[in-house]
Amino acid sequence: MHPTPSDTPTPQQQPLAARIASALRKRPLLSAGVGVAAVALLAWAALLLSITSSTRDVRSSVQDIIALAAGQQVDSILRPEEYTRLRQSLADLHRQVKSARSRLVLAKPAALVPGARRQLGRAESFLQLADPALLAAVNTMDGYMPVVQALANTTVPIDYEALHQAIAQGKPLFDEAHAALQEANALKSAMDREGLAPEEARALELLDTYAPALELAVLAGRDAPQAVAAAASIRDTVRQARTTLQDPSELLFNTGAAQAQFASLELRAGDLLDGLASMKASLSPGDAAIHQTLDIGIEAAALLQLLGGAMSGFTDLTSGLLAAGPLSAGGAAVLQSGLPGLMASLQDAQLAQDQLLDRLDQTPSSASPVSPAAFFSLIMGLEPSALQTSVVARAVQAITALEYLMGMDAPRTYILVGQNPDEIRATGGFLGVVAELHIDGGELTSLRYLDSVDVDPPDFATNPISPEPIFRYLWISRLLFRDANWNPHFPASATQLADLYAKGQGVQADGVIAATEDLILALVDALGSVQVPGLQEPVDADAAGRYIDGELPYACLSRHSSARDRRCFGEDLFQAVFDQLMLPLPEAERSAVMQVFLTGLGHKDMLVHIFDTNASELFWEREWNGAVKQVDHDYLLVVDSALPGHSRSLIQRRIQYQVRLGAGSDIQADLLLSYQHTGQTPDPNCQQNFALPFGCFWDYVRVYVPLLASDVRTPPIPAPLGSEWLVWGYEPADTLNIISSPRPGTERLAEIGGYVMVEPQSTVTVPIGYTLPARTLTDLGGGLYEYRLLVQRQPGIPDEPVDVLVQLPLGGTLVSSSPSPIAQQDGWLKFTVTLDRDQLVVVRYRVG
């Protein structure tokens, strides 16, 4: 059987060696020499095939390596393991190219093979170009290895001088890389790109894209090692500065370290600015892309220099303020002399930042690492979009709040309220001592004390109607100042407190600050001891706590605003602490005091709400204002309010919450609240009207859940027999109350409430169940779902465990969670979190 014409390969389709052999068979061998030549020609042809194949492999490897680098963020490539891997890949490829070039020399006579000259020329051109380009890349990566190693060690600051020397010592590497890069650029310019194969064209496009980045790196390492060291140091410092501004404690009580940090930023930014300007001056005018990138780098360095100077000024200001004594005449002088210049510096930095972002927005996007946006990210260590919420924005935010709080533009009035967490209320406790502060130009001009029960006008005619639970269980028809922290959303309660204070005292407040007795005692502990006016000896935190609890007697005098022993001591203690805080403090005490305030804000022992929108931004963002959070997922907040009673310290509360998840179906939720009274002395009366400090605990419980919760299931919560509501014969006896909360701050939540009483040596449980809609889950696609639960902490409540049990749907598998479950069994996950602050539980699972 003979092959058909279509089955017979054409000469062009035949392998090169076969075509040579066929040609030789058609000619007689004239001599033995011709036979030897034929054999050699076949060997050259085979070698040529190997070289062209190797060249294709080189092109493919070049594309793979560049694609590997292009597919990663700069920060990823700068990790030592990734950097080393990329460098090794380039070195291996360079050896492959050099080997192919050696074989190419041996294959020169193969140009006699018909059709081989063009293939040989392409291979030679490409390998000639790849050899110096790869050499430049490998040497440059070797030269920058000290930078990568320095950036990897985040436990210690970068040693600028040592890094500068290490880069400078790599100058021979950069010189060789520069010469090789010039050779590669010349070869690339001379290369004939007509008729290139697609893979050849693609390889050259990639080289065109990344060659400028390599050139920029070589120039920087060779001609401006101080700029490279400065850029690495700046990335490290910017990271530290962002951390510092995320946690302002460094600015407040470790001002020396913060000042050194920002001074370093200013100095190194100047080094970077000088180095980039020098590089720009040495470049030829034709390198437009690199010029544009350097311009962005120069603007970024100038911005960092401005910012470093401004933030150094900020740390100087805070250090001087704390050393002179906040709210004192000396502290006011520090603010008045330093704040205007500081704000002007920050405004200059803000303008420079806005102009830089505008330029970046107007610059065409590019995948090249030499693009302005990529170069900016390389220097700053963050994306341009992150600059809007970065150092400048946070610094301006902090100064704006400081200026307003200190009354630098106008006098300010603040109401400070002390909260007793043992008589727990929604925002931290029953309101006792009230202080009215007037601040003008950074100085405290007057301080006035009141008892919370004396704030309202005697007839209460202008006071609003009480919330129903206060009316039912305290028998008070009008909302009084002392009860005005009923709303768990502190901004709303603060507004109510300020309104009632204005009605009762004729004074308009600019903000309300609430502090629990725990915060005051922590301040006493930080100060060591304080001298209370009514006592001969200074008191420490332990003794002060005993006076507050009424264990030690304290005489009320005519100068006191209250007639109650405990509140008279609280008034004098507050004054003693306040007076000592206004004095210049030693650095160790200053650090401890600032830590107390910051811990108190995070723990919600201190809440601050300012009525000015701009000044309050910092407190909203830092979650220092006690706001009820608005979320689009599952939510839980349990609020206790003692009506009346002073035994919360004897109550151990336990919260257990479980949910049964689905895949696009409703969620079944069950909550179990448990209240155990640890008191050992029985209460013989257990009457609401005769509440004893360590007797029965009378508590109006509110549970806040998503507004979309439906089918709420809970047994009746009968009014306790000793409650005034039943004593006077009112109905209904069931205290269960379920509403869609209309109160400010809780509009997106449903409120489930009831009045419970817990006797000493007993436990009361309240079970609640409800259904949440499927949209409470987030469908991430592909059978992947995410469940989120935020459990908010009520201020004043002791740190307590919360058990969260999550049942995955049938066939569901856990993908990830935060935190990690402490137990897993039969599709159930158990989490136990400590409610020392708000806690978020996140579960990702897959179905199918």
Secondary structure by P-SEA (a helix, b strand, c coil): cccccccccccccccaaaaaaaaaaacccccaaaaaaaaaaaaaaaaaaaaaaaaaaaaaaaaaaaaaaaaccccccccaaaaaaaaaaaaaaaaaaaaaaaaaaaaccccccccaaaaaaaaaaaaaaaaaaaaaaaaaaaaaaaaaaaaaccccccaaaaaaaaaaaaaaaaaaaaaaaaaaaaaaaacccccccaaaaaaaaaaaacaaaaaaaaaaacccaaaaaaaaaaaaaaaaaaaaaacccccccaaaaaaaaaaaaaaaaaaaaaaaaaaaaaccccaaaaaaaaaaaaaaaaaaaaaaaaaaaaaaaaaaaaaaccccaaaaaaaaacaaaaaaaaaaaaaaaaaaaaaaaacccccccccaaaaaaaaaccccccccccaaaaaaaaaaaaaaaacccbbbbbbbbbbcccccccccccccbbbbbbbccccccbbbbbccccccccccccccccccccccccccccccccccccccaaaaaaaaaaaaaaaaccccccbbbbbcaaaaaaaaaaacbbbbccccccccaaaaaaaaaccbbbbbccccccccaaaaaaaaaaaaaaaaaaccccaaaaaaaaaaaaaaaaaccbbbbbcccccaaaaaaaccccccccccccbbbbbbbcccccccccbbbbbbbbbbbcccbbbbbbbbbbbbbccccccccccccccccccbbbbbbbbbccccccccccccccccccccccccccccccccccccccccccccbbbbcbbbbbcccbbbbbbbbbcccccccccccccbbbbbbbbbbcccccbbbbbbbbbccccccccccccccccccccbbbbbbbcccbbbbbbbbccc
